[in-house]
Amino acid sequence: MVRELARRVSKQACQRSGVQWLDDTVFCKRRRLCRNARGHVQIYREYRFEFSSDGEERYQGLVCLCGKYVQQVELEVFRVKIEP
């Protein structure tokens, strides 16, 4: 369930940025405990994914979740291909 949320959020972030989401997957890079806004202990997860802006270079993105709530979404700085 949480992995599917990270998958959906990463795909949406790529669509908004106009880049191609690669491999149709995310992978959990880190897990630890965190506290949510109400102070309850939750599991913090960092999911990584890959995307491409030009079809040649691969870049990484990050989705951070505390429990089932998205805290952060990041895309690595990527090259933009400009057509003349």
C-alpha positions as CSV (number, residue, x, y, z in Angstrom):
1,M,0.0,0.0,0.0
2,V,2.7,2.5,0.9
3,R,4.9,1.4,-1.9
4,E,2.1,1.9,-4.3
5,L,1.6,5.4,-3.0
6,A,5.3,6.2,-3.5
7,R,5.0,4.7,-7.0
8,R,2.0,6.9,-7.9
9,V,3.5,10.1,-6.4
10,S,6.9,9.6,-8.3
11,K,5.1,9.0,-11.6
12,Q,3.0,12.1,-11.1
13,A,6.1,14.2,-10.2
14,C,7.7,13.0,-13.5
15,Q,4.6,13.9,-15.5
16,R,4.4,17.4,-14.0
17,S,8.1,17.9,-14.8
18,G,7.8,16.7,-18.3
19,V,10.3,13.8,-17.9
20,Q,10.0,10.1,-18.5
21,W,9.5,7.8,-15.4
22,L,11.7,4.8,-16.0
23,D,11.4,1.1,-15.1
24,D,7.8,1.4,-13.8
25,T,9.1,0.9,-10.2
26,V,10.4,2.5,-7.0
27,F,12.7,0.9,-4.4
28,C,13.0,1.5,-0.7
29,K,16.3,2.9,0.2
30,R,15.9,3.7,3.8
31,R,13.5,2.9,6.8
32,R,13.4,4.3,10.3
33,L,11.0,5.5,12.9
34,C,9.6,9.1,12.8
35,R,6.9,11.0,14.5
36,N,3.9,12.3,12.6
37,A,2.3,15.8,13.2
38,R,0.3,14.4,16.2
39,G,3.5,12.9,17.8
40,H,2.6,9.3,17.0
41,V,5.4,7.0,16.0
42,Q,5.3,6.0,12.3
43,I,7.6,4.3,9.9
44,Y,9.6,6.7,7.7
45,R,10.5,5.4,4.3
46,E,12.6,6.8,1.5
47,Y,11.9,5.5,-2.0
48,R,14.1,6.1,-5.0
49,F,13.1,6.0,-8.6
50,E,14.8,6.8,-11.9
51,F,13.7,9.1,-14.7
52,S,15.1,10.5,-18.0
53,S,14.6,13.9,-19.6
54,D,16.2,13.1,-22.9
55,G,16.0,9.3,-23.3
56,E,19.7,8.9,-22.9
57,E,20.7,10.0,-19.3
58,R,19.2,8.5,-16.2
59,Y,18.5,10.6,-13.1
60,Q,17.3,9.7,-9.6
61,G,14.3,11.0,-7.7
62,L,13.2,10.6,-4.1
63,V,9.9,10.2,-2.3
64,C,9.9,10.5,1.5
65,L,6.9,9.2,3.5
66,C,6.1,9.2,7.2
67,G,3.5,6.5,7.6
68,K,1.2,6.9,4.6
69,Y,1.8,10.7,4.3
70,V,4.1,12.2,1.7
71,Q,6.7,14.5,3.2
72,Q,8.9,15.3,0.3
73,V,9.4,14.6,-3.4
74,E,12.6,15.5,-5.2
75,L,13.9,15.2,-8.7
76,E,17.7,15.3,-9.3
77,V,18.8,18.3,-11.4
78,F,18.4,17.1,-15.0
79,R,19.4,18.3,-18.5
80,V,16.7,19.8,-20.6
81,K,16.9,19.2,-24.4
82,I,16.0,22.3,-26.4
83,E,14.8,21.8,-30.0
84,P,15.8,24.5,-32.5
